[in-house]
Amino acid sequence: MSDESAAGPEAQEQAPSSIPDQEAAAPRVSRPASGAAKAAAKSTAARKPSARATTPRADGAKPAARAATKSASAAKPASTAKPSAAKKPATPRKPAAPRKPAAPRKPAAAPTVPEPIVEEPIVEEPMIEEPMIEETAPAEQQVVEEPVVEEAAPAEDVAEDAIVVSESVSESVVEASAVEASAVEDAPSAASTGEAVLVLESLTKTFGEQVAVDGVTLSLDPGTFTGIVGPNGAGKTTTLSMITGLLRPTSGRVLVAGTDVWKHPRRAKRQIGVLPDRLHTFDRLTGGQLLYYTGVLHGLDRRTARQRTTELAEAFKVEHAMGRLITDYSSGMLKKIALAAALVHAPRLLVLDEPFESVDPVSAMTVAQILRDFAAAGGTVLLSSHSMELVQRICDHVAVIVDGRLIAGGTVDEVRGDRSLEERFIDLAGADEESIADLTWLHRFSG
């Protein structure tokens, strides 16, 4: 007892030190204390002051317990620790491919400026007909020359040529044409030599089995004004077309101032002024352009062509319409401008088909006076008409054609005798009152 009692205080003093050891041996689980639990703990501690006073506070017990806990956890076998996964050996990186040297940049191309295309003017070289020199062979070796027949140029081709001519025609072309025209003008005229201006020798034209012109023979001297008359379909227009080179004859020949129209058409046509039937002209030209280009095509220089255009416009009283398109002309104005175009190159022979058709009386008087003055100066006029009174008044010669045959010709007084030309023409054409059909039903009006 004495030992225990003696040892009691020491054991009691050592007892508190054993409590931390037990706490260190057991793992300590800390739980979070709620707000109410913390308040209760504080109140309990306040109620037990004796316990804190009787029980000596071991300074540094809690830190010692924490150190013991750390040492115990450090003393755990290594087997409890998770082995760390072995790292895979790093894959060696592939060496970077060497970079290709950058291609040098091409310098920017300078902008190309297209060169302007300059069209050179097309200059048509003149076709100058060389004079044909015929050598006479010996009598025993005489060679008969075959006639060279040339086709008449179509009206479409003539129209094309007229449109091509413009202000840009080179001086060389105009001069060459002027030289050829002057050569024709310098030739001895038919009036001075006493030669007939127009000669028709057995002129014939057939269309299949139909005979349109049957062996017409006619001669016109310089300064004559001749009218061809005849019924419809008698062959007047066909005869005039063969004279001017618009229609090829079946047989016979035509001479203009001694030049064969079909052997030397260019030379012959320079001496002819034509007003054809069924007039087709360049209606997309103005009146002034038509006269100017017609003169240039006939070999006039540009200055002369302009001067004659102005003078003809004043003579025919159409100067107010020179700037208008021909397509806007009336029939009478179209006749006058076409007649002026036939006169612009001062031909020796005028061939006119119905020149007074659709022309008013005042204009007809002006045209008739111009034609009389032309004939008085030595020109030759041949026209067709259905007006016997007009032919008797302005013409000095007349030719009557019926069924393609020339049945009468000479001066107007010789043909008509002591009657009017119209009465004589009716007798020659074979018309009589008995041949008129009986149309008595026409006297009973309908309705």
C-alpha positions as CSV (number, residue, x, y, z in Angstrom):
1,M,0.0,0.0,0.0
2,S,2.7,2.3,1.0
3,D,4.5,1.7,-2.3
4,E,1.4,2.2,-4.3
5,S,0.5,5.3,-2.3
6,A,3.9,6.6,-2.6
7,A,3.9,5.9,-6.2
8,G,0.4,7.3,-6.6
9,P,1.1,10.9,-7.1
10,E,3.8,10.2,-9.6
11,A,1.5,7.8,-11.5
12,Q,-1.2,10.4,-11.5
13,E,1.2,13.0,-12.8
14,Q,2.3,10.5,-15.5
15,A,-1.2,9.5,-16.5
16,P,-2.0,12.5,-18.6
17,S,1.1,12.0,-20.5
18,S,-0.1,8.6,-21.5
19,I,-3.2,9.9,-23.1
20,P,-1.5,11.6,-25.9
21,D,0.5,8.5,-26.6
22,Q,-2.7,6.5,-27.1
23,E,-4.1,9.2,-29.2
24,A,-0.9,9.1,-31.3
25,A,-1.2,5.4,-31.6
26,A,-4.8,5.6,-33.0
27,P,-5.3,7.5,-36.1
28,R,-7.2,10.7,-35.5
29,V,-10.2,11.4,-37.6
30,S,-11.2,15.0,-37.6
31,R,-14.8,15.9,-38.4
32,P,-15.9,19.3,-39.0
33,A,-17.9,20.7,-36.1
34,S,-21.1,22.3,-36.8
35,G,-22.0,25.7,-35.3
36,A,-24.2,24.1,-32.5
37,A,-21.6,21.6,-31.5
38,K,-19.0,24.4,-31.2
39,A,-21.4,26.3,-28.9
40,A,-22.0,23.2,-26.7
41,A,-18.4,22.5,-26.4
42,K,-17.7,26.1,-25.3
43,S,-20.5,25.8,-22.6
44,T,-19.1,22.4,-21.3
45,A,-15.7,23.8,-21.0
46,A,-17.0,26.7,-19.0
47,R,-18.8,24.4,-16.6
48,K,-15.6,22.3,-15.8
49,P,-13.0,24.7,-14.5
50,S,-11.8,22.2,-12.0
51,A,-10.9,19.7,-14.6
52,R,-8.6,22.2,-16.3
53,A,-7.2,23.2,-13.0
54,T,-6.6,19.6,-11.7
55,T,-5.3,18.4,-15.0
56,P,-2.0,19.9,-15.9
57,R,-1.9,21.2,-19.5
58,A,0.8,19.6,-21.3
59,D,2.4,22.3,-23.4
60,G,3.4,21.0,-26.7
61,A,1.3,17.8,-26.5
62,K,-0.6,18.5,-29.6
63,P,2.4,19.4,-31.7
64,A,4.1,16.2,-30.4
65,A,1.1,14.1,-31.3
66,R,1.1,15.7,-34.8
67,A,4.8,14.9,-35.1
68,A,4.2,11.3,-34.0
69,T,1.4,11.0,-36.6
70,K,3.7,12.2,-39.3
71,S,6.5,9.9,-38.3
72,A,4.0,6.9,-38.2
73,S,2.8,7.7,-41.7
74,A,6.4,8.0,-42.8
75,A,7.2,4.6,-41.3
76,K,4.6,2.8,-43.4
77,P,6.1,0.1,-45.6
78,A,6.8,1.1,-49.1
79,S,4.4,-1.5,-50.3
80,T,1.5,0.6,-49.4
81,A,2.6,3.4,-51.7
82,K,1.4,3.1,-55.3
83,P,4.1,2.5,-57.7
84,S,4.4,5.3,-60.1
85,A,3.9,4.4,-63.6
86,A,7.1,4.0,-65.5
87,K,7.5,6.8,-68.1
88,K,7.8,5.8,-71.7
89,P,11.0,6.7,-73.3
90,A,10.6,9.9,-75.3
91,T,10.3,9.3,-79.1
92,P,13.2,10.9,-80.8
93,R,12.0,13.8,-83.0
94,K,12.6,13.6,-86.7
95,P,15.0,16.1,-88.0
96,A,13.2,19.0,-89.6
97,A,13.3,18.9,-93.4
98,P,15.4,21.6,-94.8
99,R,13.4,24.4,-96.2
100,K,13.4,25.0,-99.9
101,P,14.8,28.3,-100.9
102,A,12.0,30.7,-101.8
103,A,11.6,31.2,-105.6
104,P,12.4,34.7,-106.6
105,R,9.3,36.7,-107.4
106,K,8.7,37.5,-111.0
107,P,8.6,41.2,-111.7
108,A,5.1,42.4,-112.4
109,A,4.5,42.6,-116.2
110,A,4.0,46.1,-117.5
111,P,0.4,46.7,-118.8
112,T,0.3,46.2,-122.5
113,V,-1.3,48.9,-124.5
114,P,-2.8,47.7,-127.8
115,E,-1.5,49.5,-130.8
116,P,-4.2,51.3,-132.7
117,I,-5.1,49.6,-136.0
118,V,-4.9,52.0,-138.8
119,E,-6.7,51.0,-141.9
120,E,-5.2,52.1,-145.1
121,P,-7.6,53.5,-147.6
122,I,-8.4,51.2,-150.4
123,V,-7.6,52.8,-153.7
124,E,-8.9,51.2,-156.7
125,E,-6.6,51.6,-159.7
126,P,-8.3,52.8,-162.7
127,M,-8.9,50.4,-165.6
128,I,-7.6,52.3,-168.5
129,E,-8.5,50.7,-171.8
130,E,-5.5,50.6,-174.1
131,P,-6.2,51.6,-177.7
132,M,-6.5,48.6,-179.9
133,I,-4.1,48.9,-182.9
134,E,-5.3,46.6,-185.7
135,E,-2.6,45.6,-188.1
136,T,-3.7,44.9,-191.6
137,A,-2.5,41.5,-192.8
138,P,-1.6,40.8,-196.4
139,A,-4.4,40.1,-198.7
140,E,-3.6,36.4,-199.0
141,Q,-3.3,36.1,-195.2
142,Q,-6.2,38.3,-194.3
143,V,-7.6,37.3,-190.9
144,V,-11.2,38.0,-190.1
145,E,-11.4,39.2,-186.5
146,E,-14.2,37.7,-184.5
147,P,-16.4,40.2,-182.7
148,V,-15.6,40.4,-179.0
149,V,-18.8,40.4,-177.1
150,E,-18.8,41.7,-173.5
151,E,-21.6,41.2,-171.1
152,A,-23.5,44.3,-169.8
153,A,-22.7,45.1,-166.3
154,P,-25.6,44.3,-163.9
155,A,-27.3,47.2,-162.3
156,E,-26.3,45.9,-158.8
157,D,-22.6,46.1,-159.7
158,V,-23.0,49.6,-161.0
159,A,-24.7,50.5,-157.7
160,E,-21.8,49.0,-155.7
161,D,-19.3,51.0,-157.6
162,A,-21.1,54.2,-157.1
163,I,-21.3,53.8,-153.3
164,V,-17.6,53.0,-153.1
165,V,-16.7,56.3,-154.6
166,S,-16.2,59.0,-151.9
167,E,-14.3,62.1,-151.0
168,S,-11.3,60.0,-150.3
169,V,-10.8,59.0,-153.9
170,S,-7.1,59.5,-154.7
171,E,-6.1,62.2,-157.1
172,S,-4.4,59.6,-159.2
173,V,-7.6,57.7,-159.9
174,V,-9.5,60.9,-160.7
175,E,-6.7,62.2,-162.9
176,A,-6.5,58.9,-164.8
177,S,-10.2,59.0,-165.5
178,A,-10.0,62.6,-166.5
179,V,-7.2,61.8,-169.0
180,E,-9.4,59.2,-170.6
181,A,-12.4,61.5,-170.7
182,S,-10.4,64.3,-172.2
183,A,-9.1,61.8,-174.9
184,V,-12.8,61.2,-175.8
185,E,-13.6,64.9,-175.8
186,D,-10.5,65.7,-178.0
187,A,-11.6,63.1,-180.6
188,P,-13.2,64.7,-183.7
189,S,-16.9,65.0,-183.0
190,A,-19.5,63.4,-185.3
191,A,-20.8,66.9,-186.1
192,S,-17.5,68.1,-187.4
193,T,-16.9,64.9,-189.5
194,G,-20.4,64.6,-190.8
195,E,-20.7,61.2,-189.2
196,A,-24.0,60.0,-187.7
197,V,-24.0,60.0,-183.9
198,L,-26.2,56.9,-183.7
199,V,-26.4,54.1,-186.2
200,L,-28.6,50.9,-185.8
201,E,-27.9,48.2,-188.3
202,S,-30.6,45.4,-188.5
203,L,-31.0,45.4,-184.7
204,T,-32.9,42.2,-183.6
205,K,-33.9,40.8,-180.3
206,T,-35.8,37.6,-179.6
207,F,-37.0,36.0,-176.4
208,G,-37.4,32.4,-177.2
209,E,-39.8,32.2,-180.1
210,Q,-41.1,35.8,-179.5
211,V,-39.5,38.5,-181.7
212,A,-39.4,41.7,-179.7
213,V,-37.4,43.8,-182.2
214,D,-37.2,42.8,-185.8
215,G,-34.4,44.2,-187.9
216,V,-34.6,47.9,-186.9
217,T,-32.3,50.2,-189.0
218,L,-32.0,53.8,-188.0
219,S,-29.5,56.7,-188.3
220,L,-29.5,59.9,-186.3
221,D,-27.3,62.9,-187.2
222,P,-25.8,65.4,-184.7
223,G,-28.2,68.1,-183.4
224,T,-31.4,66.0,-184.0
225,F,-34.2,65.7,-181.6
226,T,-36.0,62.4,-182.3
227,G,-39.0,60.7,-180.7
228,I,-39.8,57.0,-180.9
229,V,-43.5,56.3,-180.7
230,G,-45.5,53.1,-180.7
231,P,-48.2,51.2,-178.9
232,N,-47.6,49.3,-175.7
233,G,-45.4,46.2,-176.3
234,A,-44.2,47.5,-179.7
235,G,-40.5,47.1,-178.7
236,K,-39.6,50.7,-177.9
237,T,-38.0,50.1,-174.5
238,T,-36.2,47.0,-175.8
239,T,-34.7,49.0,-178.6
240,L,-33.5,51.7,-176.2
241,S,-32.0,49.1,-173.8
242,M,-29.9,47.6,-176.7
243,I,-28.7,51.1,-177.7
244,T,-27.4,51.9,-174.2
245,G,-25.7,48.5,-173.6
246,L,-28.2,47.3,-171.0
247,L,-29.6,44.5,-173.2
248,R,-27.5,42.3,-175.6
249,P,-29.0,42.1,-179.1
250,T,-29.6,38.8,-180.7
251,S,-28.1,40.2,-184.0
252,G,-27.2,43.5,-185.5
253,R,-25.0,46.2,-184.0
254,V,-25.1,49.6,-182.5
255,L,-22.6,52.4,-183.2
256,V,-22.3,55.6,-181.1
257,A,-20.1,58.2,-182.8
258,G,-18.5,55.4,-184.7
259,T,-17.8,53.2,-181.7
260,D,-19.4,49.7,-181.4
261,V,-21.3,49.6,-178.1
262,W,-20.7,45.9,-177.6
263,K,-17.1,45.8,-178.7
264,H,-15.9,48.9,-176.8
265,P,-18.6,49.5,-174.2
266,R,-16.6,51.8,-171.9
267,R,-15.6,54.1,-174.7
268,A,-19.2,54.2,-176.1
269,K,-20.9,54.6,-172.8
270,R,-18.9,57.7,-172.0
271,Q,-20.7,59.4,-174.8
272,I,-24.2,58.4,-173.7
273,G,-26.5,59.8,-171.1
274,V,-29.2,57.4,-170.0
275,L,-32.6,57.8,-168.4
276,P,-33.9,54.2,-168.3
277,D,-37.4,52.8,-167.9
278,R,-38.3,51.4,-164.4
279,L,-35.8,53.8,-162.9
280,H,-33.7,52.3,-160.2
281,T,-31.3,54.7,-158.6
282,F,-29.3,54.9,-155.4
283,D,-32.1,56.1,-153.1
284,R,-29.9,56.2,-150.0
285,L,-27.8,59.0,-151.5
286,T,-28.9,62.6,-151.4
287,G,-29.6,64.4,-154.7
288,G,-26.3,66.3,-154.5
289,Q,-24.4,63.1,-153.8
290,L,-26.0,61.3,-156.8
291,L,-25.0,64.1,-159.2
292,Y,-21.5,64.4,-157.8
293,Y,-20.7,60.7,-157.8
294,T,-22.1,60.2,-161.3
295,G,-19.8,63.0,-162.6
296,V,-16.8,61.4,-160.9
297,L,-17.6,58.0,-162.3
298,H,-17.7,59.5,-165.7
299,G,-14.2,61.0,-165.3
300,L,-14.8,64.5,-164.0
301,D,-12.5,66.0,-161.5
302,R,-14.0,66.8,-158.1
303,R,-14.1,70.5,-158.6
304,T,-15.9,70.2,-161.9
305,A,-18.3,67.6,-160.6
306,R,-19.3,70.0,-157.7
307,Q,-19.7,72.9,-160.0
308,R,-21.9,71.0,-162.5
309,T,-24.0,69.6,-159.6
310,T,-24.9,73.1,-158.4
311,E,-25.7,74.4,-161.9
312,L,-27.9,71.4,-162.8
313,A,-29.8,71.7,-159.5
314,E,-30.5,75.4,-160.3
315,A,-31.5,74.6,-163.9
316,F,-34.0,71.9,-162.9
317,K,-35.1,73.9,-159.9
318,V,-34.4,71.2,-157.3
319,E,-31.6,73.0,-155.4
320,H,-33.9,73.0,-152.3
321,A,-33.8,69.1,-152.3
322,M,-30.1,68.5,-152.8
323,G,-29.6,67.7,-149.2
324,R,-32.5,65.2,-148.9
325,L,-32.4,61.5,-149.5
326,I,-33.6,60.4,-152.9
327,T,-36.0,57.9,-151.3
328,D,-38.0,60.9,-150.0
329,Y,-38.4,62.4,-153.5
330,S,-41.7,62.4,-155.4
331,S,-41.9,60.7,-158.8
332,G,-41.6,64.0,-160.7
333,M,-38.6,65.1,-158.6
334,L,-37.0,61.6,-159.1
335,K,-37.4,62.0,-162.9
336,K,-35.7,65.5,-162.8
337,I,-32.8,64.4,-160.7
338,A,-32.2,61.3,-162.9
339,L,-32.3,63.5,-166.0
340,A,-29.7,65.8,-164.4
341,A,-27.5,62.8,-163.7
342,A,-27.7,61.8,-167.4
343,L,-26.5,65.3,-168.4
344,V,-23.7,65.8,-165.8
345,H,-20.9,64.5,-168.0
346,A,-22.0,66.4,-171.1
347,P,-22.7,63.4,-173.4
348,R,-23.1,63.5,-177.2
349,L,-26.2,61.3,-177.1
350,L,-29.1,61.3,-174.7
351,V,-31.3,58.2,-174.6
352,L,-34.4,58.9,-172.5
353,D,-37.3,56.5,-171.8
354,E,-40.5,58.4,-170.9
355,P,-38.7,61.5,-169.5
356,F,-41.9,63.5,-169.1
357,E,-43.9,60.8,-167.2
358,S,-45.1,62.0,-163.8
359,V,-43.7,65.5,-164.4
360,D,-45.9,68.5,-163.8
361,P,-46.5,70.9,-166.8
362,V,-44.2,73.6,-165.4
363,S,-41.3,71.2,-164.9
364,A,-42.0,69.6,-168.3
365,M,-41.6,73.0,-170.0
366,T,-38.3,73.5,-168.2
367,V,-37.0,70.0,-169.1
368,A,-38.1,70.5,-172.8
369,Q,-36.3,73.8,-173.0
370,I,-33.1,72.2,-171.6
371,L,-33.3,69.4,-174.2
372,R,-33.9,71.9,-177.0
373,D,-30.8,73.9,-176.0
374,F,-28.8,70.7,-175.8
375,A,-29.8,69.7,-179.4
376,A,-29.2,73.2,-180.7
377,A,-25.6,73.0,-179.4
378,G,-25.0,69.8,-181.5
379,G,-26.2,67.1,-179.1
380,T,-28.5,64.3,-180.1
381,V,-31.6,63.4,-178.2
382,L,-33.6,60.1,-178.6
383,L,-36.7,59.7,-176.4
384,S,-39.7,57.5,-176.2
385,S,-43.2,58.8,-175.3
386,H,-46.9,57.9,-175.6
387,S,-47.8,61.6,-175.9
388,M,-48.1,62.3,-179.6
389,E,-48.8,66.0,-178.9
390,L,-45.6,66.3,-176.9
391,V,-43.5,64.6,-179.6
392,Q,-45.0,66.8,-182.3
393,R,-44.3,69.9,-180.3
394,I,-40.7,69.4,-179.2
395,C,-39.2,66.9,-181.6
396,D,-38.0,67.5,-185.2
397,H,-37.8,63.8,-186.1
398,V,-40.0,60.8,-185.3
399,A,-39.8,57.0,-185.7
400,V,-42.9,54.8,-185.5
401,I,-42.4,51.2,-184.2
402,V,-45.2,48.6,-184.4
403,D,-44.8,45.0,-183.5
404,G,-41.0,45.4,-183.3
405,R,-40.6,46.8,-186.8
406,L,-39.8,50.4,-187.8
407,I,-42.7,51.3,-190.2
408,A,-42.2,55.0,-190.6
409,G,-39.3,57.5,-189.9
410,G,-38.2,61.0,-190.9
411,T,-39.0,64.5,-189.9
412,V,-42.3,65.1,-188.0
413,D,-43.8,66.9,-191.0
414,E,-42.9,64.1,-193.4
415,V,-44.4,61.4,-191.2
416,R,-47.7,63.2,-190.2
417,G,-48.4,64.8,-193.6
418,D,-51.4,67.1,-193.5
419,R,-52.9,65.5,-190.3
420,S,-51.8,65.5,-186.7
421,L,-49.2,63.1,-185.6
422,E,-51.7,61.3,-183.4
423,E,-54.1,60.6,-186.3
424,R,-51.3,59.4,-188.5
425,F,-50.0,57.2,-185.7
426,I,-53.5,55.6,-185.3
427,D,-53.6,54.8,-189.0
428,L,-50.1,53.3,-188.9
429,A,-50.8,51.2,-185.8
430,G,-53.9,49.8,-187.6
431,A,-56.5,50.8,-185.0
432,D,-60.1,51.4,-186.0
433,E,-63.4,52.0,-184.3
434,E,-64.9,48.7,-185.4
435,S,-62.3,46.7,-183.5
436,I,-63.4,48.1,-180.2
437,A,-65.3,45.5,-178.2
438,D,-69.0,45.9,-177.6
439,L,-69.3,46.7,-173.9
440,T,-73.0,47.7,-173.8
441,W,-73.4,46.1,-170.4
442,L,-71.1,48.8,-169.0
443,H,-73.9,51.3,-169.7
444,R,-76.2,49.5,-167.2
445,F,-75.0,50.6,-163.8
446,S,-75.1,48.1,-160.9
447,G,-77.1,48.9,-157.7
